[in-house]
Amino acid sequence: MSDKRRRGPGGRPAPGSINLKNIDRKVLGRLLKFIGDGYKKEMILVTVSNVVAAVSSVSATMFLQRLIDECILPGISLGYESIEGKLLSIMGTMACIYLLGVIASFTQTRTMARVTQGTLKRFRDAMFDQMETLPVRYFDTHAHGDIMSTYTNDTDAIRQMIGQSIPNIIQSTLSVVSVFTMMMIYSIWLTLAVVGVLFLMVRITGKLGGQSAAFMMAQQKSLAKEEGFVEEMMQGQKVVKVFCHEQKNLEQFDELNEQLFHAGERANQIGNILMPILGNMGNLMYVLLAIIGGLLAVLKTPNLSLTGISTITIGVIVSFLSMSRSLSQTVGQVSMQISMIAMGLAGASRIFSLIDEKSEEDNGYVTLVNARVAEDGSIQESPTVTGKWAWRHTHRESGITEYKELRGDVVMENVDFGYVPEKQVLYDISLYAHPGQKIAFVGATGAGKTTITNLINRFYDIPDGKIRYDGINITKIKKPDLRRSLGVVLQEVNLFTGTVMENIRYGRLDATDDECIEAAKLANADDFIRRLPNGYDTLLTGNGASLSQGQRQLISIARAAVANPPVMILDEATSSIDTRTEALVQQGMDNLMRGRTVFVIAHRLSTVRNSDAIMVLDHGRIIERGTHDDLIAERGTYYQLYTGAFELE
């Protein structure tokens, strides 16, 4: 394998420049608010525990100075019997302080575990709740693997930030404040020496830590791209192998993996360099303080401190050395959190972007209700299931509520549409479908057939024209009610992990087992289902991978049948089914279509011969319309398609 192929042409990702000053404060503030909204009391407890832990650590150092100056040194010259009481008192006090610190640390750790996992749960709930409200357009324009990355990599980055970085930063800040206060109490001269070394350590941390953080963020983005590519290849593996595209895919993966490799390599290289540098600077500070403190003690130099301690004692020097070691370690710990915070904020930014995505707009106010026919023939709302449905239309101007029977009358008037403003797909589409009629769309791929059915579902809204359903503009109908009145059978079948019965019931969640079985019989699926290992209780996984394409389609048709809608949309439902299975499916579909308004998209023109009207589309326009016999008699495009003179593709 050549080095060029191994490294890929993508090069290294530009890391940019990042440090603590240009971390996105809005994202940080929003993240902290999100945590606080769910766990305000717990975060107060964590803060208090950190304060107790920091104070106990510094207090223990103070008692160490007293232990040396008031017990050990006097004990050497006067005998330990004379200071035995004081020694026990100081040691007992130190033990209590250490115990208090252990309890505080234990409380903080357990509480943060709850806060971290609880926050991640709330994030996942918020993301999934929002995702369910997003329009189809969002999923058409965003890689599914990239969306999945927000649930995995981004939430994991936040987990590390909340569970490790934030508590570490809080505890480190409190420790630094406590240690500096204690240092000033002991000796300002020695404190100034510490400040000089710490200034260099902070500058180095800001420089190297910022670079590491930038590469960490680049790694997060590269990982999302790579996962999206891997998921796409897994879904399309059959196509990859059919067209022998393995080598090209490997090269594309290597390019993405190379970017991820360099981002991760640089981030970890800089991070691994930073700790030894800071550790050695901490050692130098330790030696420097020992020399300066020893000189001040030997020369009896007047000391300068907040409490007026006149001279530096051995106990002060030992305590100072202990505090300086603690301080350098704290700075090192903080430096390691910069990149983790940057990664966490990058993940939070992506998660908030998903949460902030604009939900599918629904200004409809007409709803679908159970109905019954009164003795005077009027339609009235029923509190129980009657098998009859009606539109409840409360007019906004007058406030009068009227009920209109759900019949399945669909009319499109002068509809124009484009998925993006600069590229129009449909031009002046007008058609009608009376209740019980079968309307077929034929035409080449890209002619606009599926787009029309997507507009009836309101997966997309139209800029011009109108679509009326039972005389009501569909923009006035609430989307869930509109879609509940429409049954859809797609060419690409999606079955979910669960039993066959559960997949059929997906069409109507309150359907009984008997109703699901009747729907399966209607779709001609009952026979093969009963021959499965566990019949209707057979577990399906991997999108029904253990079933044939025809069997999966039959279950899909049964799923639509159990919903019992007045309008059906069949989008090339038999295009990928063998001839024998097609006969079964066609028979089931004929049963399903009886008495319903049906829109059929088909490549096999033999399946639309009995349609009440056939619409021939070309580049987003209806160029011919009529029955099969009428269009054959015209000897136009449909005639040439039907006789094989033209190909649909």
Buried (B, 14 or more C-beta within 10 A) or exposed (E): EEEEEEBBEBEBBEBEEBBBEEBBEEBBEBBEEBBBEBBEEBBEBBBEBBBBBBBBBBBBBBBBBBBBBBBBBBBEEEEEEEBEEBBEBBEEBBEEBBEBBEBBBEBBEEBBEEBBEBBBEBBBEBBEEBBEEBBEBBEEEBBEBBBBBBBEBBBBBBBBBBBBBBBBBBBBBBBBEBBBEBBBBBBBBBBEBBEEBBEBBBEBBBEBBBBBBBBBBBBBBBBBBBBBBBBBBEEBEEEBEEEEBEEEBBEBBBBBBBBBBBBBEBBBBBBEEBBEBBEEBBEEBBEBBBEBBEEBBEEEEEBBBBEEBEEBBBBBBBBBBBBBBBBBBBBBBBBBBBBBBBBBBBBBBBBBEBBEBEBBEBEBEBBBBBBBBEEEEEBEBBEEEEEEBBBBBEEEEEEEEEBBBBBBBBBBBEBBBBBEEEEBBBBEBEBEBBBBBBBBBBBBEBBBBBBBBBBBBBBBBBEEBBBBBBEBEBBBBBBEBBBBBBBBBBBEBEBEEEBBBBBBBBBBEEBEEEBBBBBBBBBBBBEBBEEBEEBBEBEBEEBBEEBEEBBBBBBBBBBBBBBBBBBBBBBBBBBBBEEEBBEBBBEBBEBBBEEBBBBBBBBBBEBBEEBBBBBBBBBBBBBBBBBBEEBBEEEBBBBEBBEEEEEEE
